[in-house]
């Protein structure tokens, strides 16, 4: 199964990480490839072999034009050159189960949600190094970032709350209580609202 697709800046190709046939932290098959899909033809035109089973999941293009992919079993973010369709580097996250991540608009930082580890990692894109690992809870799910890059949000899976991290200090500055456990969130482009999805079937709207 796959979850996240990254579309190339020119809109020609979709890059589809093949995670496996299971859920995070559960036994099952471990994916090791990324499918390259021609979006006009609607067909797979190449399969990128990552060299080992890493359960690739989340994928984003950075402002530098490179493709970044979470490699869950490698505790890392893989860096890929799509012109050669190869892995050219990796950034360690310092934690297990790095599943989802966001890239800051200026391209300086990556913020990862390390699900089963219950933490968030802060990565330096230019230096390709780990800056900090921030403990959050026993388990977290997904991550979002404000358009101005000042705050990062992640969803606590033990307590019904959103945890807010100040990117200037890489520290938790507050939590926002919710009626039920949140799963994912996104900030509107104007930076005013945080939209939070819950598996309870409700969407929570937070005035930031």
VEXDREN-2710 file (C-alpha; in Angstrom, 1 decimal):
% VEXDREN-2710
k/r/px/py/pz
1/UNK/0.0/0.0/0.0
2/UNK/1.0/3.6/-0.4
3/UNK/-0.1/6.9/1.3
4/UNK/1.7/9.9/0.1
5/UNK/2.5/11.1/-3.5
6/UNK/4.9/13.9/-4.4
7/UNK/4.3/15.7/-7.7
8/UNK/7.4/17.0/-9.6
9/UNK/7.7/20.8/-9.8
10/UNK/6.9/20.6/-13.6
11/UNK/3.8/18.6/-12.9
12/UNK/4.9/15.7/-15.2
13/UNK/5.6/12.9/-12.7
14/UNK/4.2/11.5/-9.4
15/UNK/6.6/9.8/-7.0
16/UNK/4.8/7.1/-5.1
17/UNK/6.6/5.4/-2.1
18/UNK/5.6/1.8/-1.6
19/UNK/5.4/1.4/2.2
20/UNK/4.2/-2.2/2.5
21/UNK/1.0/-4.1/3.4
22/UNK/0.8/-3.1/7.1
23/UNK/0.3/-0.2/9.5
24/UNK/3.0/1.7/11.4
25/UNK/4.9/-0.4/13.9
26/UNK/3.1/-3.6/12.9
27/UNK/4.6/-6.7/11.3
28/UNK/4.2/-7.1/7.6
29/UNK/6.0/-6.5/4.3
30/UNK/8.6/-3.8/4.1
31/UNK/8.7/-1.7/1.0
32/UNK/11.9/-0.7/-0.8
33/UNK/10.8/1.1/-3.9
34/UNK/9.3/4.3/-5.3
35/UNK/7.2/4.2/-8.4
36/UNK/7.5/7.0/-10.9
37/UNK/4.2/7.7/-12.6
38/UNK/3.7/9.7/-15.8
39/UNK/0.7/11.8/-14.8
40/UNK/-0.3/12.5/-18.4
41/UNK/-0.2/8.9/-19.5
42/UNK/-1.4/7.5/-16.2
43/UNK/1.2/4.8/-16.2
44/UNK/4.3/3.8/-14.2
45/UNK/7.4/4.6/-16.2
46/UNK/10.1/3.6/-13.7
47/UNK/10.6/2.0/-10.4
48/UNK/13.4/3.3/-8.1
49/UNK/15.0/0.6/-6.0
50/UNK/16.2/2.1/-2.6
51/UNK/18.6/-0.8/-2.1
52/UNK/17.0/-2.1/1.1
53/UNK/13.7/-2.5/2.9
54/UNK/13.0/0.9/4.6
55/UNK/9.2/1.3/4.4
56/UNK/9.3/4.6/2.5
57/UNK/6.3/6.7/3.2
58/UNK/6.1/10.5/3.1
59/UNK/7.6/12.4/0.1
60/UNK/8.1/16.1/-0.6
61/UNK/10.1/18.1/-3.1
62/UNK/12.3/20.7/-1.4
63/UNK/12.9/24.3/-2.7
64/UNK/16.2/22.9/-4.0
65/UNK/14.4/20.6/-6.4
66/UNK/15.5/17.4/-4.6
67/UNK/13.0/14.8/-3.5
68/UNK/12.9/14.0/0.3
69/UNK/11.4/10.7/1.4
70/UNK/10.9/9.3/4.9
71/UNK/12.7/5.9/5.3
72/UNK/11.1/4.6/8.4
73/UNK/13.2/1.5/9.0
74/UNK/16.4/3.4/8.4
75/UNK/15.5/6.2/10.9
76/UNK/16.2/8.7/8.3
77/UNK/15.0/11.0/5.5
78/UNK/16.4/9.9/2.1
79/UNK/17.5/12.6/-0.4
80/UNK/16.9/11.7/-4.0
81/UNK/18.0/13.2/-7.3
82/UNK/15.0/12.6/-9.7
83/UNK/17.1/13.3/-12.8
84/UNK/19.2/10.2/-12.1
85/UNK/16.4/8.5/-10.1
86/UNK/18.9/7.7/-7.3
87/UNK/19.5/8.2/-3.6
88/UNK/22.2/10.8/-3.1
89/UNK/22.2/11.2/0.7
90/UNK/20.3/10.8/3.9
91/UNK/19.6/12.7/7.1
92/UNK/19.4/10.8/10.4
93/UNK/16.3/11.5/12.5
94/UNK/17.7/10.0/15.7
95/UNK/14.4/8.2/16.3
96/UNK/12.4/5.2/15.1
97/UNK/9.2/5.2/13.0
98/UNK/9.8/8.5/11.2
99/UNK/6.7/8.5/9.2
100/UNK/5.6/12.0/8.1
101/UNK/7.4/15.3/7.8
102/UNK/7.2/18.8/6.6
103/UNK/9.7/21.2/5.0
104/UNK/9.9/24.8/6.0
105/UNK/9.1/27.3/3.3
106/UNK/12.6/28.7/3.3
107/UNK/14.0/25.1/2.8
108/UNK/16.2/25.3/5.9
109/UNK/14.5/22.8/8.1
110/UNK/12.6/19.5/8.1
111/UNK/10.3/18.6/11.0
112/UNK/9.4/14.9/11.4
113/UNK/6.7/13.1/13.3
114/UNK/8.3/9.9/14.8
115/UNK/5.1/8.0/15.5
116/UNK/5.8/5.1/17.8
117/UNK/8.8/7.0/19.3
118/UNK/6.4/9.8/20.3
119/UNK/8.8/12.5/19.3
120/UNK/9.6/15.2/16.7
121/UNK/13.0/15.6/15.0
122/UNK/14.4/18.8/13.7
123/UNK/16.7/18.5/10.7
124/UNK/19.1/20.9/9.0
125/UNK/18.7/20.5/5.2
126/UNK/21.9/22.2/4.2
127/UNK/24.2/20.4/6.6
128/UNK/22.1/17.2/6.4
129/UNK/22.3/16.8/10.2
130/UNK/20.0/16.2/13.1
131/UNK/19.5/19.4/15.2
132/UNK/17.2/18.2/18.0
133/UNK/14.8/15.5/19.0
134/UNK/11.8/16.8/21.0
135/UNK/9.9/14.3/23.2
136/UNK/6.1/14.8/22.8
137/UNK/4.1/11.8/24.2
138/UNK/4.0/8.0/24.0
139/UNK/2.9/8.3/20.4
140/UNK/2.3/11.0/17.9
141/UNK/0.7/11.2/14.5
142/UNK/1.6/13.6/11.6
143/UNK/2.9/17.1/11.6
144/UNK/2.0/20.5/10.1
145/UNK/3.7/23.9/9.9
146/UNK/2.5/27.5/9.8
147/UNK/3.1/29.4/6.6
148/UNK/5.5/31.8/8.3
149/UNK/7.5/28.8/9.7
150/UNK/7.2/30.0/13.3
151/UNK/5.2/27.1/14.7
152/UNK/5.0/23.3/14.1
153/UNK/2.0/21.2/15.2
154/UNK/1.7/17.5/15.9
155/UNK/-1.1/15.3/17.2
156/UNK/-0.7/13.5/20.5
157/UNK/-2.2/10.0/20.3
158/UNK/-2.4/9.4/24.1
159/UNK/-4.1/12.7/25.1
160/UNK/-6.6/14.6/23.0
161/UNK/-4.5/17.6/22.2
162/UNK/-2.4/19.4/19.6
163/UNK/1.2/20.1/20.7
164/UNK/2.7/23.4/19.5
165/UNK/6.5/23.8/19.0
166/UNK/8.2/27.1/18.6
167/UNK/10.7/26.7/15.7
168/UNK/13.0/29.5/17.1
169/UNK/13.7/27.5/20.3
170/UNK/12.6/23.9/19.2
171/UNK/10.6/23.7/22.4
172/UNK/7.0/23.0/23.2
173/UNK/5.2/26.3/24.0
174/UNK/1.7/25.1/24.5
175/UNK/-0.9/22.4/23.9
176/UNK/-4.4/22.8/22.6
177/UNK/-7.0/20.5/24.2
178/UNK/-9.6/18.9/21.9
179/UNK/-12.8/16.8/22.5
180/UNK/-11.2/13.7/21.0
181/UNK/-7.8/12.3/19.8
182/UNK/-6.6/14.3/16.7
183/UNK/-5.0/12.5/13.7
184/UNK/-3.8/15.2/11.3
185/UNK/-3.8/18.9/10.8
186/UNK/-3.1/21.6/8.3
187/UNK/-2.8/25.4/8.6
188/UNK/-4.7/27.6/6.1
189/UNK/-2.7/29.7/3.8
190/UNK/-3.5/32.9/5.6
191/UNK/-2.2/31.4/8.8
192/UNK/-5.3/32.0/10.8
193/UNK/-6.9/28.6/11.1
194/UNK/-5.6/25.2/12.1
195/UNK/-7.9/22.5/10.7
196/UNK/-7.7/19.2/12.6
197/UNK/-9.0/15.9/11.5
198/UNK/-10.1/13.3/14.1
199/UNK/-10.8/9.6/13.6
200/UNK/-14.0/10.3/15.6
201/UNK/-15.3/11.7/12.3
202/UNK/-15.1/15.3/13.4
203/UNK/-13.1/18.2/12.0
204/UNK/-11.9/20.7/14.6
205/UNK/-11.3/24.4/13.6
206/UNK/-8.8/26.2/15.8
207/UNK/-8.3/30.0/15.7
208/UNK/-4.5/30.5/15.8
END
